[in-house]
């Protein structure tokens, strides 16, 4: 945008507002070549003996490290750190332009110019988006020599590494700069935070007053200019891979979220904003109950509520009104609403940040809708009026947050230290109350969510581990999230169970115990606590990623250990004979699909595993090293030849991503694609979960599908409806409460689809099957009693659709259609986002079962 509007702050903010007043006008100038993460590499060994530890970089970090590609003079390690950004080509199709906002291609020249304004602004390339666009991280602070920057790093590392010492370090109290992170535009069609950030950086760069100099001497202000450039350009919520990035933080499947995670760990923000739209009046977190049970919530709520009050005053102080401008007063859900804006799942950016040290983190939803139907139907002048208001409101929230952070710098840093200290000391959480969080009104029992942390988790090695490759992935994920993991140098016994050397230990007396528990804990059934949830309610990677994880309530193992930087190598190839490959993990599915693509004759055993001829040992070695999979000596004979499967897929973006991770060749289809005359010779199976309605197919399209004879895998309500309309399997599908979701217990029947599968899976709008006709086999059933382990699942108002109705019912069934084609139907969600990665193989096996 051009000139910013005058900003009217509450009295306590007027001084800073005056100091920051100003504008920046830089001429504009978007698409770089796409980039892809490299596959994870596992050194392979052949024959007997133990795996050796490999100090390698986990793939979950690839592309996430902060980089600066600058032809400028070499950095000294201090600030400023100038990066001369490459200039993308102009893109007249950028959706920001219609709103009068900054198109992506204008960001690099503006940031290059901002760096030249003085000695306060530094820009780094924090990574690349799924579509290959650079992510720009701006740091605004007073200049620092290399020695001063190293001292800041020392203090930051001490705060998270040895918080008890940090609490006594007077240097931290006197000289540590408070890190503040402002994250913008993570939903690509919620644009205005980016523009407000550019205006703020320009103001801070140019201001000459003592107040701004003091602010920058005491704080480091970091701005992720656009977290989702793909979506900004295209005008979409999701990135180029189709992912909602603000649902990706506990799994970090996308390069953009991994970049933000890396920023959080390396820069350790104490205060954080995430700018969104559109809720009128402006929504300012903290949220309604339930809050995440793994937080030190008393420390968080104290700061988050006080900062929310300041932002509310700043936003309302702009002078916009409902009558004149269509802008209603700001809303703080914790104070103003009963439920419905919870911060339970750590999938959102502000709900992830407390586990990396933020003692105040907020979603801000500016009020004036400019996306979706408004973007296409409203006049340009009205869209630009609304976008200008949103930009002003975003800027007011940013400036109020800087005011709060600077004014309360000492207590903010002290609370960050205390968060980490409690974890390292293994102390119990403090339940929130009006005594523990003074100044926050209306705290009651409905606000108290705490957990009992175990003393340790163990991820076993050897025979006690269900999947070595899944265990390695989970360990790498813990390390990538800055959780301390140790590996036992010798065997040990814990809670009556023997574990061999090489087992992994997560001692929960550590600063980031909350992060460890978020990943590993089973979770909690909160169905009775609130009537509705904003998003998912269960997500346990300990139960859903396919690895065996054990919990020790009272004791940590007493055994010599080494610190883990990356999981030990898991790849293995037996030296003689035919090879057995378990198909329990997406990496193993990727391996078998690669072998089939190479023309290797692989056979399926009765338990669903693969038998690979010894003549393919060379190809197996390559895959074992690249994917970390284990080719053991074949213990079974193959009974059915496996064939390469090209999948016609009517699926969500997340499911498409999962299918490709497993190595399937995928061609997306839909009702429209089939009606246009799809060539079924290009497909060996059909997977249906979204966007395909058999009843809406033309007679020709229905006939073509019927003649194809392809196997069908159906998932959820759409898959079940397709099955019924096409008259494939004789079953009755029942859909439970559409709002229900979470981790559930299941009983697996074994065989080609669920043989060796874990005893848990994920559901979203859970389904089950009744009235099973002849020839229908139950592959999996919901557990008896209440199958829900963690999440939210209530019966509907009429009493139906609840967990008691699903108890013991078939959740996955299979059979053969009249055409002779195999059919498998799922009432569960084995490919939901990246949460149930240990269940992916059930879909993969179903697609190969022909």
Secondary structure, 3 states (H helix, E strand, C coil): CCCCCCCCCCHHHHHHHHHHCCCCCCCCCCCCCCCCCCCCCCCEEECCCCCCCCCCCCHHHCCCCCECCCCCCCCCCCECCCCCCCCCCCCCCCCCHHHCCCCHHHHHHHHHHHHCCCCCEEEEEEEECCCCCEEEEEEECCCECHHHHHHHHHHHHHHHHCHHHHCCCHHHHHHCCEEEEEEECCCCCCCHHHHHHHHHHHHHHHCCCHHHHHHHHHEEEEEECCCCHHHHHHCCCCCCCCCCHHHCCCCCCCHHHHHHHHHHHHHCCCEEEEEEECCCCCEECCCEEEECCCCCHHHHHHHHHHHHHHHHHHHHCCCCCHHHHCCCCCECHHHHCCCCCEECCCCCHHHHHHHHCCCEEEEEEECCCCCHHHHHHCCHHHHHHHHHHHHHHHHHHHHHHHHHHHHCHHHHHHHHHHHHHHHHHCCCCCCCCCCCCCCCCCCCHHHCCCCCCCCEEEECCHHHCCCHHHHHHHHHHHHHCCCCCEEECCCEEECCEEECCCCEEEECCCCCHHHHHHHHCCCCECCCCCCCCCCCCCCCHHHHCCCCCEEECCCCCCCCEEECCCCCCCEEECCCCCEEECCCCHHHHHHHHHHHHCCCCEEECCCCCEEECHHHHHHHHHHHHHHCCEEEECCCCCCEECCCCEEEEECCHHHHHHHHHCCCEEEECCHHHHHCCCCHHHCCEEEECCCCCHHHCCHHHHHHHHHHCCEEEEEHHHHHHHHHHHCCCCCEEEECCCCCEEEEEEEECCCCCCCCCCCEEEEECCEEEECCCCCCEEEEEECCCCCEEEEECCCCCCCCCCHHHHCCCEEEEEEECCCCCEEEEECCCCCCCCCCHHHHHHHHHHHHCC
